[in-house]
């Protein structure tokens, strides 16, 4: 998903990373958790219809948020909660329910590459032609100059298949189609590159599909096995799996695009390198905290490499994670198409993960979450607001 949209959507999430000290399930006065009140209030906010020109399919105009899951951890802070429904007409959503993470998969892909680099199986500055077959390389303009690193930090210039209108139309026209990773890559490679390698920033799902191919070649194993051996296993992420490529682990909650339920759609439009992991909020917390607490990489310098950004502005992308600065605070974040989010504040050692299971969210809810979370964090607002203002 484009960097600008990541920054806009995660703004609502980042204010939840407050140094609150209330224990899970309780507010500072012993009452209900202010975070639980916040997500309950957000869910109850009336959502008007979107105009038809803002929806992917004519006639689908409502934007319900089925449910919200939130996990917040930090020194003296521990909250895991949920509100709403597993599906719009289903049972209650639970804090441990699984959801599609979509582009929150990208930090996992980058971390897998970095683990392989630590093991001497590849180098970030290797040319991608060392790992991709010649038939695919012939389709990549300037391909001989593109490095593995440039796939991960979105500086390869390779176009993004996921923002191509004709591809999206095909997905909606045939929701049960099985997409092969190579098909997705070739869709992006047929588009005009944004710029020559290393000459700018262009968010590219296509680049991350290619990174998946690089991982498989370097490791000599399928991508889902590399995720499990390099990341999921070491961090104890038992609820997480690569959809379509592995058997489900628990029930998958229903993701929506406007009022369209996507759970029954074939997930292969986004299940290789750039997306595809199904996880839970607690498992995403295990990943982001494991990453920053030196439980994933052998060498601390590897994390520093992951966090080295391509530009020096407040919002910039490293390898699979985006840096967002708000005042004196720096967060490392990623979010996904269906509303999943994951963020970490290294200075305060506070993490926040979760989902809203909705690809199309409204400004009123996002702004209300920002205001409500800020009031809770600063101690200047009611513990349980009657509505989002």
Secondary structure, DSSP 8 states (H G I E B T S, - for coil): --HHHHHHHHHHHHTT-------TT--TTSSS-HHHHHHHHHHHS------GGGSSSTT-------EEEEEEEETTEEEEEEEEBSSTTSSB--TT-BEE-GGGGHHHHHHHHHHHHHTTS--TTSBGGGTS-HHHHTTSTTGGG-BHHHHHTT-S----GGG-HHHHHHHHH-TT----HHHHHHHHHTS--SSSTTSS----HHHHHHHHHHHHHHHTS-HHHHHIIIIITTTT-TT-EEBTTB---S-B---EETTEE-TTS-GGGG-SSSS-EEE-HHHHHHHHHHHHTTSS-SSHHHHHHHT--SS-SSSEE-SS-EEEEETTEEEEEEE-TTS-EEEEETTTTEEEEEE-SBSS--HHHHHHHHHHHHHHHHT-S-SS-SS--
